[in-house]
Amino acid sequence: MKKNVSMIFSALLLGLSAGGWCAGKKIVCVMDLEDKSSHSHSWQNVGTGIAEMMVTALADTKKYTLIEREKLEKVLDEQKLGASGAVTAQTAAKIGRLLGAQYIITGSVTEFGVKDSKIGVGGLDKVLPFGGGAKVSKNTARVAIDVRAIDTTSAQIVAAAKGEGSKSSAEFKGDLSIAPSFDFGKEGFDETIIGKAARKAVDDVAAELSKKFDEAGGGAVKIIKITGKQIYINSGGADGEKEGHVYGIYRMGEEMIDPDTGESLGSEETKIGTAKVVKVTPKYSVAETKAADLQKTDILK
């Protein structure tokens, strides 16, 4: 199993160095969301569908490199894990590291459904053959999602976002009410009211995450290799790295779990020294440090 995962990871790195990676962009992976909605229709794979829509929305910003869904599924299979968002931050971070992602997005779909209501049409008894007080149907779709972005190095939640979408059949010409036979990504889905509500919720989340990623900056820098007092880091000139830049070096401690909820609260960081960048190349840099007993799992901030 370990050999297969290593092969996947090596293939990913090879693909990135061959031109699939755009320097300076954050590498993001979106896991399937957990479906916590209580929809009455027979929709299948709601969490997967919303996750795929989110991948598209984030890719459309042109700011990120998105891990392909097929690569995520292979790693999940190798690790004997489901794709649902119902995983701990520590487990999600581990999956992200295996994929070479800086951030992994998990979460849940909290609402996903269509409500049918009857609207009275009083006063139309003179023009309608069935008399006054008639009822007409109106379908209203509502979708709500709640996600968090986890730094794969520290397993800490660095951003959270919520999105909501609500659409009514009264807003559109023609019959755009939902048919349960419509699947995510299939022709016709985007023109249904549930499809439009889902797109609104996803776009809201993508915009909020993008804003918070921009505010957070480049995030933690990782160590590629250690040679004596020199360390090679995955930040280069294409990422805005400069000679003379001084980083703090941090070591992650034991994962902290909330005793009441069982939720991962991340890991405590301990500063063990500093490092100064002395050489910059387009894709990586070299820094010097006086810190002792460095480990490749240490991070720079």
Backbone as CSV, one residue per row, in Angstrom:
resi,resn,N_x,N_y,N_z,CA_x,CA_y,CA_z,C_x,C_y,C_z
1,MET,0.820,-1.199,0.000,0.000,0.000,0.000,0.855,1.249,0.000
2,LYS,1.889,1.281,0.869,2.761,2.441,0.946,3.458,2.691,-0.385
3,LYS,3.848,1.587,-1.051,4.532,1.727,-2.326,3.621,2.390,-3.353
4,ASN,2.328,1.958,-3.377,1.395,2.519,-4.334,1.151,3.993,-4.080
5,VAL,1.003,4.372,-2.787,0.795,5.779,-2.452,1.995,6.607,-2.884
6,SER,3.207,6.063,-2.648,4.427,6.771,-3.045,4.465,6.970,-4.552
7,MET,4.025,5.956,-5.291,4.009,6.072,-6.743,3.046,7.164,-7.189
8,ILE,1.876,7.247,-6.518,0.902,8.284,-6.850,1.490,9.652,-6.592
9,PHE,2.141,9.780,-5.423,2.708,11.069,-5.025,3.826,11.470,-5.990
10,SER,4.675,10.496,-6.363,5.768,10.784,-7.292,5.228,11.193,-8.655
11,ALA,4.166,10.514,-9.085,3.578,10.850,-10.381,3.002,12.253,-10.365
12,LEU,2.405,12.621,-9.224,1.857,13.972,-9.099,2.965,15.008,-9.203
13,LEU,4.068,14.772,-8.488,5.176,15.722,-8.511,5.762,15.833,-9.912
14,LEU,5.848,14.688,-10.603,6.367,14.694,-11.960,5.478,15.532,-12.863
15,GLY,4.144,15.375,-12.669,3.206,16.149,-13.471,3.342,17.630,-13.200
16,LEU,3.566,17.997,-11.934,3.699,19.409,-11.591,4.950,19.998,-12.230
17,SER,6.074,19.246,-12.147,7.325,19.781,-12.686,7.300,19.817,-14.205
18,ALA,6.428,19.011,-14.806,6.351,18.979,-16.267,5.471,20.087,-16.829
19,GLY,4.926,20.902,-15.949,4.162,22.031,-16.474,2.727,22.060,-15.989
20,GLY,2.281,21.034,-15.226,0.915,21.029,-14.738,0.726,21.980,-13.578
21,TRP,1.806,22.420,-12.951,1.734,23.322,-11.801,2.100,24.722,-12.232
22,CYS,1.383,25.680,-11.708,1.691,27.079,-12.012,2.321,27.703,-10.784
23,ALA,3.570,28.118,-10.885,4.301,28.650,-9.745,3.561,29.810,-9.120
24,GLY,3.562,29.840,-7.803,2.941,30.929,-7.088,1.501,30.674,-6.712
25,LYS,0.875,29.662,-7.287,-0.520,29.372,-6.973,-0.618,28.379,-5.819
26,LYS,-1.580,28.587,-4.949,-1.836,27.643,-3.868,-2.413,26.362,-4.456
27,ILE,-1.959,25.229,-3.927,-2.459,23.934,-4.398,-3.555,23.481,-3.450
28,VAL,-4.761,23.284,-3.982,-5.943,23.035,-3.167,-6.609,21.724,-3.577
29,CYS,-7.076,20.989,-2.586,-7.820,19.751,-2.829,-9.187,19.878,-2.159
30,VAL,-10.247,19.507,-2.861,-11.606,19.554,-2.316,-12.107,18.129,-2.123
31,MET,-12.409,17.768,-0.880,-12.973,16.451,-0.600,-14.487,16.485,-0.790
32,ASP,-15.088,15.300,-0.961,-16.550,15.233,-0.997,-17.101,15.788,0.304
33,LEU,-18.190,16.530,0.222,-18.814,17.066,1.415,-19.756,16.024,2.021
34,GLU,-19.921,16.096,3.325,-20.843,15.193,4.011,-22.261,15.708,3.785
35,ASP,-23.154,14.821,3.398,-24.539,15.221,3.147,-25.346,15.120,4.443
36,LYS,-25.573,16.269,5.064,-26.363,16.335,6.302,-27.772,16.853,6.050
37,SER,-28.120,17.038,4.787,-29.448,17.551,4.456,-30.481,16.438,4.613
38,SER,-31.707,16.839,4.785,-32.787,15.852,4.961,-33.739,15.908,3.781
39,HIS,-33.163,15.958,2.573,-33.994,16.067,1.380,-34.855,14.824,1.207
40,SER,-36.064,15.047,0.723,-37.019,13.939,0.576,-36.934,13.268,-0.785
41,HIS,-36.293,13.914,-1.748,-36.179,13.314,-3.071,-35.044,12.290,-3.100
42,SER,-34.936,11.594,-4.197,-33.974,10.493,-4.289,-32.675,10.914,-4.962
43,TRP,-32.182,12.121,-4.682,-30.909,12.524,-5.244,-29.786,11.682,-4.666
44,GLN,-28.830,11.347,-5.490,-27.693,10.546,-5.068,-26.420,11.389,-5.104
45,ASN,-25.495,11.078,-4.195,-24.156,11.692,-4.216,-24.198,13.224,-4.199
46,VAL,-25.011,13.773,-3.318,-25.138,15.221,-3.207,-23.794,15.847,-2.813
47,GLY,-23.113,15.247,-1.816,-21.830,15.789,-1.365,-20.777,15.783,-2.443
48,THR,-20.787,14.738,-3.269,-19.832,14.647,-4.381,-20.136,15.712,-5.431
49,GLY,-21.411,15.872,-5.743,-21.800,16.846,-6.748,-21.444,18.269,-6.362
50,ILE,-21.701,18.624,-5.099,-21.380,19.973,-4.628,-19.866,20.188,-4.634
51,ALA,-19.106,19.155,-4.237,-17.641,19.263,-4.233,-17.116,19.505,-5.643
52,GLU,-17.676,18.821,-6.628,-17.235,19.005,-8.003,-17.574,20.409,-8.505
53,MET,-18.725,20.933,-8.091,-19.077,22.300,-8.458,-18.094,23.290,-7.820
54,MET,-17.650,22.984,-6.599,-16.715,23.879,-5.905,-15.345,23.864,-6.581
55,VAL,-14.911,22.703,-7.038,-13.651,22.614,-7.781,-13.709,23.533,-9.000
56,THR,-14.828,23.479,-9.723,-14.985,24.324,-10.908,-14.976,25.802,-10.536
57,ALA,-15.691,26.161,-9.459,-15.767,27.566,-9.046,-14.397,28.102,-8.639
58,LEU,-13.619,27.307,-7.906,-12.280,27.745,-7.484,-11.333,27.813,-8.677
59,ALA,-11.454,26.863,-9.588,-10.609,26.872,-10.783,-10.897,28.103,-11.638
60,ASP,-12.148,28.524,-11.674,-12.530,29.679,-12.482,-11.907,30.979,-11.978
61,THR,-11.450,31.014,-10.720,-10.808,32.223,-10.200,-9.404,32.400,-10.776
62,LYS,-8.836,31.332,-11.327,-7.483,31.336,-11.913,-6.401,31.565,-10.849
63,LYS,-6.744,31.415,-9.569,-5.786,31.673,-8.501,-5.154,30.400,-7.942
64,TYR,-5.753,29.236,-8.223,-5.330,28.016,-7.547,-5.058,26.884,-8.527
65,THR,-4.230,25.960,-8.072,-4.064,24.694,-8.773,-4.893,23.666,-8.021
66,LEU,-5.871,23.074,-8.676,-6.781,22.121,-8.041,-6.318,20.691,-8.286
67,ILE,-6.240,19.915,-7.206,-5.903,18.494,-7.340,-7.027,17.773,-8.058
68,GLU,-6.692,16.963,-9.041,-7.711,16.236,-9.790,-8.438,15.249,-8.889
69,ARG,-9.729,15.115,-9.116,-10.567,14.243,-8.286,-10.111,12.787,-8.375
70,GLU,-9.626,12.387,-9.536,-9.184,10.997,-9.695,-8.006,10.689,-8.767
71,LYS,-7.083,11.647,-8.618,-5.930,11.437,-7.732,-6.387,11.342,-6.272
72,LEU,-7.360,12.169,-5.901,-7.904,12.105,-4.550,-8.522,10.738,-4.280
73,GLU,-9.307,10.244,-5.219,-9.971,8.950,-5.037,-8.964,7.816,-4.895
74,LYS,-7.863,7.879,-5.648,-6.846,6.824,-5.555,-6.208,6.803,-4.173
75,VAL,-5.879,7.986,-3.643,-5.262,8.044,-2.318,-6.251,7.579,-1.252
76,LEU,-7.519,7.972,-1.373,-8.531,7.541,-0.407,-8.681,6.026,-0.417
77,ASP,-8.653,5.450,-1.611,-8.746,3.993,-1.716,-7.546,3.323,-1.049
78,GLU,-6.350,3.852,-1.294,-5.141,3.276,-0.719,-5.138,3.387,0.798
79,GLN,-5.681,4.478,1.311,-5.692,4.713,2.760,-6.926,4.123,3.434
80,LYS,-7.801,3.481,2.636,-9.026,2.871,3.156,-9.904,3.904,3.844
81,LEU,-10.053,5.052,3.202,-10.864,6.133,3.748,-11.974,6.489,2.767
82,GLY,-13.116,6.921,3.319,-14.198,7.399,2.476,-13.905,8.818,2.049
83,ALA,-14.613,9.290,1.040,-14.385,10.642,0.530,-15.205,11.685,1.268
84,SER,-16.029,11.269,2.227,-16.912,12.209,2.913,-16.136,13.241,3.692
85,GLY,-16.765,14.408,3.885,-16.158,15.468,4.680,-16.119,15.140,6.156
86,ALA,-16.697,14.016,6.571,-16.744,13.656,7.984,-15.436,13.003,8.421
87,VAL,-14.344,13.749,8.341,-13.041,13.271,8.790,-12.447,14.329,9.706
88,THR,-11.490,13.921,10.531,-10.859,14.884,11.418,-9.916,15.772,10.619
89,ALA,-9.581,16.913,11.198,-8.654,17.825,10.530,-7.309,17.154,10.318
90,GLN,-6.891,16.333,11.284,-5.597,15.659,11.179,-5.592,14.665,10.013
91,THR,-6.686,13.904,9.878,-6.775,12.942,8.779,-6.833,13.652,7.434
92,ALA,-7.612,14.725,7.369,-7.702,15.497,6.130,-6.341,16.062,5.747
93,ALA,-5.604,16.562,6.753,-4.271,17.110,6.487,-3.339,16.031,5.940
94,LYS,-3.440,14.822,6.482,-2.600,13.716,6.008,-2.904,13.408,4.544
95,ILE,-4.193,13.379,4.202,-4.584,13.132,2.812,-4.020,14.223,1.909
96,GLY,-4.129,15.470,2.364,-3.619,16.587,1.586,-2.127,16.500,1.354
97,ARG,-1.384,16.094,2.390,0.076,15.976,2.253,0.440,14.906,1.244
98,LEU,-0.286,13.788,1.253,-0.018,12.722,0.294,-0.241,13.194,-1.140
99,LEU,-1.134,14.163,-1.295,-1.443,14.679,-2.621,-0.604,15.891,-3.003
100,GLY,0.212,16.382,-2.073,1.017,17.554,-2.353,0.240,18.854,-2.284
101,ALA,-0.919,18.839,-1.611,-1.751,20.040,-1.505,-1.339,20.873,-0.300
102,GLN,-1.496,22.188,-0.419,-1.254,23.083,0.714,-2.489,23.189,1.593
103,TYR,-3.658,23.147,0.955,-4.917,23.254,1.683,-5.869,22.166,1.205
104,ILE,-6.637,21.619,2.139,-7.667,20.658,1.774,-8.986,21.164,2.334
105,ILE,-10.017,21.115,1.523,-11.322,21.658,1.894,-12.288,20.522,2.208
106,THR,-12.888,20.594,3.391,-13.881,19.605,3.810,-15.116,20.362,4.292
107,GLY,-16.169,19.626,4.633,-17.355,20.288,5.159,-18.611,19.490,4.886
108,SER,-19.744,20.173,4.858,-21.009,19.463,4.724,-22.045,20.283,3.962
109,VAL,-22.999,19.556,3.389,-24.192,20.158,2.799,-25.268,20.092,3.872
110,THR,-25.703,21.227,4.372,-26.662,21.241,5.480,-28.112,21.337,5.008
111,GLU,-28.319,21.880,3.812,-29.669,21.944,3.239,-29.587,21.666,1.753
112,PHE,-30.530,20.874,1.253,-30.570,20.584,-0.173,-31.958,20.018,-0.469
113,GLY,-32.820,20.843,-0.998,-34.162,20.348,-1.255,-35.062,21.362,-1.923
114,VAL,-36.255,20.899,-2.280,-37.270,21.715,-2.938,-38.562,21.606,-2.165
115,LYS,-39.143,22.751,-1.865,-40.415,22.779,-1.153,-41.507,23.215,-2.115
116,ASP,-42.572,22.434,-2.148,-43.697,22.748,-3.015,-44.764,23.457,-2.187
117,SER,-45.228,24.608,-2.669,-46.263,25.338,-1.944,-47.389,25.710,-2.893
118,LYS,-48.541,25.914,-2.314,-49.723,26.308,-3.088,-50.022,27.768,-2.812
119,ILE,-50.269,28.515,-3.878,-50.555,29.930,-3.741,-51.997,30.183,-4.161
120,GLY,-52.749,30.868,-3.310,-54.133,31.171,-3.629,-54.226,32.185,-4.760
121,VAL,-55.203,31.988,-5.652,-55.418,32.921,-6.747,-56.859,33.424,-6.621
122,GLY,-57.114,34.146,-5.569,-58.468,34.647,-5.333,-58.841,35.733,-6.319
123,GLY,-60.137,35.899,-6.531,-60.621,36.968,-7.392,-60.548,36.669,-8.867
124,LEU,-60.199,35.405,-9.208,-60.096,35.066,-10.626,-61.268,34.218,-11.107
125,ASP,-62.333,34.201,-10.273,-63.451,33.323,-10.614,-64.153,33.756,-11.893
126,LYS,-63.945,35.024,-12.301,-64.616,35.498,-13.502,-63.872,35.121,-14.773
127,VAL,-62.589,34.775,-14.624,-61.805,34.464,-15.827,-61.338,33.015,-15.856
128,LEU,-61.418,32.314,-14.717,-60.997,30.923,-14.676,-62.223,30.026,-14.574
129,PRO,-62.243,28.949,-15.340,-63.423,28.085,-15.358,-63.683,27.380,-14.038
130,PHE,-62.625,27.235,-13.191,-62.811,26.513,-11.938,-63.165,27.452,-10.789
131,GLY,-63.381,28.730,-11.082,-63.864,29.648,-10.070,-62.761,30.233,-9.227
132,GLY,-63.140,31.082,-8.281,-62.192,31.775,-7.417,-61.548,30.856,-6.400
133,GLY,-60.527,31.398,-5.735,-59.844,30.632,-4.691,-58.996,29.513,-5.220
134,ALA,-58.659,29.555,-6.497,-57.851,28.491,-7.096,-56.437,28.503,-6.515
135,LYS,-55.752,27.399,-6.646,-54.384,27.259,-6.149,-53.436,26.947,-7.295
136,VAL,-52.279,27.582,-7.279,-51.230,27.231,-8.240,-49.982,26.832,-7.466
137,SER,-49.169,25.996,-8.064,-47.982,25.493,-7.379,-46.786,26.405,-7.602
138,LYS,-45.948,26.513,-6.577,-44.673,27.214,-6.694,-43.623,26.375,-5.986
139,ASN,-42.573,26.059,-6.693,-41.479,25.288,-6.111,-40.358,26.220,-5.670
140,THR,-39.856,26.030,-4.478,-38.737,26.815,-3.972,-37.608,25.881,-3.561
141,ALA,-36.434,26.091,-4.140,-35.262,25.264,-3.826,-34.337,26.028,-2.892
142,ARG,-33.733,25.300,-1.968,-32.785,25.925,-1.046,-31.601,24.987,-0.832
143,VAL,-30.393,25.569,-0.920,-29.153,24.820,-0.712,-28.267,25.617,0.238
144,ALA,-27.708,24.938,1.228,-26.777,25.588,2.161,-25.592,24.661,2.386
145,ILE,-24.390,25.226,2.354,-23.175,24.438,2.576,-22.272,25.150,3.569
146,ASP,-21.502,24.365,4.285,-20.618,24.872,5.340,-19.275,24.165,5.185
147,VAL,-18.213,24.913,4.893,-16.917,24.280,4.634,-15.808,24.931,5.449
148,ARG,-14.699,24.228,5.533,-13.504,24.750,6.187,-12.287,24.330,5.379
149,ALA,-11.279,25.187,5.373,-10.024,24.907,4.681,-8.961,24.609,5.716
150,ILE,-8.271,23.489,5.553,-7.286,23.018,6.524,-5.891,23.104,5.928
151,ASP,-4.971,23.720,6.678,-3.571,23.756,6.292,-3.008,22.349,6.479
152,THR,-2.497,21.746,5.408,-2.068,20.351,5.498,-0.790,20.174,6.301
153,THR,-0.052,21.261,6.516,1.173,21.158,7.310,0.875,21.148,8.798
154,SER,-0.014,22.039,9.231,-0.285,22.184,10.663,-1.570,21.509,11.107
155,ALA,-2.415,21.088,10.168,-3.743,20.519,10.461,-4.655,21.535,11.146
156,GLN,-4.339,22.809,11.001,-5.170,23.852,11.586,-6.153,24.390,10.543
157,ILE,-7.341,24.740,11.009,-8.344,25.335,10.124,-7.961,26.796,9.890
158,VAL,-7.683,27.139,8.657,-7.218,28.493,8.340,-8.322,29.357,7.744
159,ALA,-9.420,28.750,7.334,-10.529,29.529,6.778,-11.803,28.703,6.857
160,ALA,-12.911,29.378,7.052,-14.224,28.726,7.055,-15.180,29.607,6.274
161,ALA,-16.149,28.990,5.634,-17.089,29.760,4.819,-18.429,29.043,4.750
162,LYS,-19.489,29.832,4.640,-20.835,29.305,4.465,-21.448,29.920,3.219
163,GLY,-22.255,29.149,2.543,-22.935,29.654,1.361,-24.374,29.192,1.333
164,GLU,-25.268,30.056,0.878,-26.684,29.722,0.792,-27.235,30.164,-0.554
165,GLY,-28.120,29.351,-1.093,-28.773,29.709,-2.348,-30.235,29.341,-2.279
166,SER,-31.092,30.220,-2.744,-32.533,29.967,-2.743,-33.115,30.468,-4.049
167,LYS,-33.833,29.611,-4.749,-34.450,29.987,-6.015,-35.883,29.469,-6.074
168,SER,-36.740,30.269,-6.683,-38.150,29.906,-6.803,-38.527,29.752,-8.262
169,SER,-39.441,28.845,-8.548,-39.899,28.655,-9.919,-40.636,29.889,-10.418
170,ALA,-41.110,30.733,-9.490,-41.810,31.956,-9.881,-40.854,32.971,-10.509
171,GLU,-39.533,32.774,-10.315,-38.547,33.722,-10.831,-38.226,33.492,-12.305
172,PHE,-38.670,32.385,-12.863,-38.266,32.021,-14.213,-39.476,31.803,-15.118
173,LYS,-39.227,31.984,-16.419,-40.248,31.687,-17.402,-40.181,30.199,-17.717
174,GLY,-41.347,29.607,-17.894,-41.365,28.199,-18.220,-41.291,27.334,-16.974
175,ASP,-41.272,26.042,-17.184,-41.272,25.085,-16.077,-39.848,24.685,-15.748
176,LEU,-39.289,25.254,-14.674,-37.932,24.916,-14.254,-37.948,24.180,-12.925
177,SER,-39.049,23.569,-12.589,-39.110,22.819,-11.333,-38.197,21.616,-11.430
178,ILE,-37.752,21.165,-10.283,-36.755,20.101,-10.256,-37.364,18.742,-10.555
179,ALA,-36.638,17.957,-11.284,-36.997,16.549,-11.473,-35.892,15.728,-10.842
180,PRO,-36.205,14.801,-9.925,-35.163,14.037,-9.237,-34.256,13.249,-10.176
181,SER,-34.682,13.078,-11.438,-33.848,12.306,-12.367,-32.637,13.100,-12.843
182,PHE,-32.649,14.434,-12.621,-31.499,15.240,-13.017,-30.322,14.955,-12.093
183,ASP,-29.171,14.678,-12.663,-27.963,14.439,-11.885,-27.027,15.625,-12.007
184,PHE,-26.105,15.758,-11.029,-25.101,16.813,-11.091,-24.281,16.660,-12.362
185,GLY,-24.054,17.780,-13.022,-23.202,17.769,-14.200,-23.886,17.301,-15.462
186,LYS,-25.097,16.767,-15.361,-25.798,16.289,-16.547,-26.596,17.433,-17.170
187,GLU,-26.859,17.285,-18.453,-27.583,18.321,-19.187,-28.937,18.598,-18.533
188,GLY,-29.215,19.842,-18.320,-30.495,20.215,-17.732,-30.433,20.556,-16.263
189,PHE,-29.439,20.033,-15.539,-29.402,20.263,-14.093,-29.226,21.738,-13.754
190,ASP,-28.303,22.421,-14.440,-28.026,23.818,-14.128,-29.224,24.731,-14.379
191,GLU,-30.176,24.277,-15.171,-31.347,25.096,-15.472,-32.517,24.811,-14.528
192,THR,-32.363,23.896,-13.610,-33.407,23.640,-12.617,-33.234,24.611,-11.461
193,ILE,-34.276,24.776,-10.676,-34.156,25.702,-9.556,-33.192,25.170,-8.493
194,ILE,-33.095,23.855,-8.335,-32.137,23.307,-7.360,-30.714,23.500,-7.879
195,GLY,-30.543,23.397,-9.193,-29.223,23.636,-9.777,-28.786,25.077,-9.607
196,LYS,-29.708,26.001,-9.804,-29.383,27.415,-9.645,-29.123,27.779,-8.183
197,ALA,-29.884,27.163,-7.266,-29.655,27.408,-5.842,-28.303,26.862,-5.412
198,ALA,-27.950,25.677,-5.923,-26.658,25.080,-5.591,-25.512,25.933,-6.110
199,ARG,-25.648,26.445,-7.332,-24.592,27.263,-7.914,-24.395,28.543,-7.104
200,LYS,-25.477,29.149,-6.655,-25.376,30.369,-5.845,-24.629,30.079,-4.547
201,ALA,-24.964,28.974,-3.861,-24.308,28.624,-2.594,-22.829,28.353,-2.807
202,VAL,-22.488,27.619,-3.861,-21.093,27.283,-4.156,-20.289,28.528,-4.508
203,ASP,-20.855,29.402,-5.327,-20.146,30.620,-5.711,-19.880,31.510,-4.494
204,ASP,-20.833,31.564,-3.565,-20.637,32.350,-2.341,-19.466,31.801,-1.528
205,VAL,-19.404,30.476,-1.394,-18.321,29.846,-0.632,-16.980,30.066,-1.310
206,ALA,-16.924,29.890,-2.625,-15.668,30.071,-3.361,-15.151,31.497,-3.199
207,ALA,-16.046,32.474,-3.260,-15.641,33.876,-3.109,-15.116,34.146,-1.706
208,GLU,-15.781,33.580,-0.692,-15.359,33.800,0.689,-14.017,33.121,0.969
209,LEU,-13.837,31.902,0.490,-12.566,31.209,0.679,-11.433,31.950,-0.027
210,SER,-11.691,32.406,-1.236,-10.675,33.130,-1.995,-10.247,34.391,-1.248
211,LYS,-11.205,35.088,-0.673,-10.898,36.299,0.090,-10.031,35.981,1.297
212,LYS,-10.372,34.905,2.013,-9.625,34.548,3.219,-8.245,33.997,2.883
213,PHE,-8.135,33.278,1.765,-6.817,32.809,1.330,-5.915,33.992,1.002
214,ASP,-6.468,34.999,0.342,-5.691,36.186,-0.012,-5.224,36.917,1.250
215,GLU,-6.102,36.994,2.246,-5.752,37.670,3.493,-4.679,36.908,4.258
216,ALA,-4.690,35.564,4.133,-3.736,34.735,4.870,-2.348,34.740,4.260
217,GLY,-2.236,35.185,3.010,-0.929,35.193,2.356,-0.538,33.812,1.881
218,GLY,0.773,33.576,1.845,1.277,32.332,1.273,1.206,31.122,2.183
219,GLY,0.930,31.321,3.474,0.857,30.193,4.378,2.236,29.671,4.748
220,ALA,2.271,28.476,5.322,3.529,27.894,5.782,4.403,27.464,4.609
221,VAL,5.709,27.618,4.786,6.691,27.170,3.795,7.266,25.843,4.281
222,LYS,7.423,24.905,3.377,7.882,23.566,3.750,9.349,23.351,3.393
223,ILE,9.980,22.459,4.159,11.385,22.118,3.939,11.483,20.970,2.939
224,ILE,12.287,21.185,1.900,12.500,20.139,0.894,13.637,19.218,1.310
225,LYS,14.728,19.820,1.785,15.911,19.041,2.144,16.751,19.830,3.132
226,ILE,17.510,19.097,3.963,18.379,19.723,4.977,19.810,19.287,4.695
227,THR,20.725,20.263,4.563,22.143,19.978,4.355,22.947,20.791,5.361
228,GLY,23.315,20.163,6.465,24.035,20.886,7.510,23.197,22.017,8.064
229,LYS,23.701,23.234,7.960,22.982,24.407,8.443,22.187,25.097,7.343
230,GLN,22.130,24.470,6.176,21.340,25.020,5.084,20.080,24.190,4.868
231,ILE,18.986,24.880,4.596,17.735,24.183,4.306,17.177,24.679,2.988
232,TYR,16.659,23.756,2.204,16.031,24.071,0.930,14.518,24.135,1.165
233,ILE,13.888,25.206,0.706,12.464,25.404,0.969,11.679,25.553,-0.330
234,ASN,10.376,25.231,-0.267,9.540,25.250,-1.478,8.927,26.623,-1.735
235,SER,9.746,27.635,-1.644,9.326,28.998,-1.964,10.429,29.623,-2.798
236,GLY,10.077,30.052,-4.022,11.094,30.593,-4.920,10.741,31.979,-5.418
237,GLY,11.511,32.429,-6.369,11.305,33.756,-6.907,9.922,33.935,-7.515
238,ALA,9.385,32.874,-8.100,8.046,32.954,-8.693,6.972,33.168,-7.633
239,ASP,7.289,32.845,-6.383,6.353,33.043,-5.278,6.587,34.371,-4.562
240,GLY,7.541,35.172,-5.072,7.829,36.444,-4.436,8.921,36.370,-3.384
241,GLU,9.641,35.251,-3.324,10.700,35.087,-2.318,11.860,36.045,-2.619
242,LYS,12.522,36.530,-1.545,13.635,37.458,-1.688,14.801,37.050,-0.788
243,GLU,16.017,37.321,-1.228,17.183,37.103,-0.376,17.103,38.038,0.835
244,GLY,17.502,37.506,1.994,17.456,38.293,3.217,16.182,38.104,4.019
245,HIS,15.179,37.445,3.428,13.924,37.202,4.146,14.186,36.261,5.325
246,VAL,13.724,36.634,6.505,13.932,35.822,7.709,12.624,35.155,8.112
247,TYR,12.667,33.841,8.286,11.519,33.052,8.712,11.711,32.558,10.142
248,GLY,10.601,32.318,10.833,10.644,31.563,12.070,10.465,30.094,11.727
249,ILE,11.167,29.204,12.437,11.028,27.763,12.204,10.188,27.181,13.337
250,TYR,9.153,26.429,12.965,8.212,25.906,13.961,8.093,24.391,13.847
251,ARG,7.882,23.770,14.998,7.655,22.318,15.056,6.253,22.071,15.595
252,MET,5.529,21.181,14.899,4.169,20.884,15.310,4.170,19.852,16.422
253,GLY,3.348,20.098,17.443,3.255,19.179,18.563,2.145,18.162,18.368
254,GLU,1.723,17.563,19.449,0.689,16.532,19.413,-0.657,17.135,19.041
255,GLU,-1.442,16.383,18.275,-2.773,16.846,17.898,-3.642,16.996,19.143
256,MET,-4.388,18.100,19.205,-5.281,18.347,20.337,-6.723,18.063,19.919
257,ILE,-7.413,17.248,20.719,-8.780,16.835,20.424,-9.724,17.403,21.472
258,ASP,-10.824,18.005,21.023,-11.834,18.505,21.951,-12.479,17.318,22.656
259,PRO,-12.423,17.257,24.003,-12.959,16.099,24.724,-14.473,15.973,24.635
260,ASP,-15.163,17.064,24.320,-16.620,17.020,24.236,-17.119,16.623,22.863
261,THR,-16.490,17.175,21.826,-16.976,16.935,20.460,-16.144,15.928,19.676
262,GLY,-14.905,15.671,20.163,-14.015,14.790,19.412,-13.393,15.464,18.210
263,GLU,-13.641,16.771,18.031,-13.114,17.510,16.888,-11.645,17.850,17.089
264,SER,-10.873,17.737,16.014,-9.467,18.119,16.077,-9.347,19.624,16.178
265,LEU,-8.540,20.090,17.132,-8.309,21.515,17.314,-6.956,21.938,16.753
266,GLY,-6.348,21.049,15.985,-5.038,21.356,15.423,-3.927,20.935,16.367
267,SER,-2.733,21.425,16.105,-1.563,21.075,16.902,-0.874,22.335,17.390
268,GLU,-0.288,22.264,18.567,0.443,23.403,19.116,1.781,23.554,18.396
269,GLU,2.156,24.797,18.108,3.409,25.070,17.431,4.461,25.549,18.428
270,THR,5.697,25.058,18.283,6.812,25.501,19.109,7.892,26.080,18.210
271,LYS,8.278,27.325,18.469,9.316,27.953,17.660,10.673,27.423,18.091
272,ILE,11.448,26.916,17.135,12.738,26.306,17.466,13.919,27.080,16.888
273,GLY,13.646,28.163,16.155,14.752,28.955,15.610,14.298,29.824,14.455
274,THR,15.258,30.377,13.753,14.979,31.217,12.588,15.850,30.776,11.423
275,ALA,15.483,31.205,10.236,16.259,30.887,9.029,16.239,32.105,8.112
276,LYS,17.399,32.408,7.510,17.521,33.555,6.613,17.799,33.072,5.193
277,VAL,16.997,33.553,4.241,17.149,33.160,2.838,18.417,33.778,2.261
278,VAL,19.288,32.914,1.697,20.557,33.387,1.136,20.655,33.180,-0.373
279,LYS,19.764,32.359,-0.925,19.791,32.104,-2.363,18.365,31.836,-2.840
280,VAL,18.009,32.444,-3.973,16.656,32.287,-4.508,16.734,31.805,-5.957
281,THR,16.016,30.743,-6.277,15.840,30.293,-7.659,14.345,30.423,-7.972
282,PRO,13.954,30.260,-9.217,12.525,30.453,-9.545,11.562,29.598,-8.725
283,LYS,11.948,28.338,-8.419,10.990,27.442,-7.774,11.349,27.046,-6.343
284,TYR,12.557,27.320,-5.903,12.927,26.990,-4.524,13.998,27.971,-4.055
285,SER,14.253,27.958,-2.745,15.281,28.841,-2.185,16.100,28.082,-1.154
286,VAL,17.255,28.674,-0.801,18.128,28.100,0.219,18.208,29.101,1.370
287,ALA,18.047,28.586,2.586,18.131,29.445,3.772,19.151,28.865,4.733
288,GLU,19.760,29.732,5.542,20.717,29.300,6.548,20.116,29.470,7.936
289,THR,20.452,28.556,8.840,19.899,28.591,10.183,20.927,28.102,11.199
290,LYS,20.769,28.523,12.442,21.585,28.030,13.547,20.821,27.020,14.388
291,ALA,19.580,26.754,14.012,18.758,25.803,14.769,19.338,24.402,14.660
292,ALA,19.270,23.678,15.759,19.808,22.312,15.794,18.687,21.284,15.657
293,ASP,19.086,20.091,15.210,18.154,18.954,15.121,16.911,19.272,14.294
294,LEU,17.120,19.888,13.156,15.984,20.198,12.287,15.375,18.915,11.712
295,GLN,14.087,18.971,11.443,13.368,17.853,10.825,12.641,18.360,9.580
296,LYS,12.471,17.487,8.589,11.801,17.908,7.361,10.344,18.241,7.587
297,THR,9.785,17.773,8.695,8.384,18.085,9.003,8.221,19.449,9.653
298,ASP,9.335,20.113,10.025,9.249,21.458,10.565,8.774,22.404,9.474
299,ILE,8.163,23.511,9.858,7.657,24.464,8.876,8.223,25.850,9.131
300,LEU,8.208,26.693,8.101,8.704,28.051,8.212,7.545,29.020,8.026
301,LYS,7.533,30.038,8.866,6.506,31.092,8.757,7.170,32.447,8.932
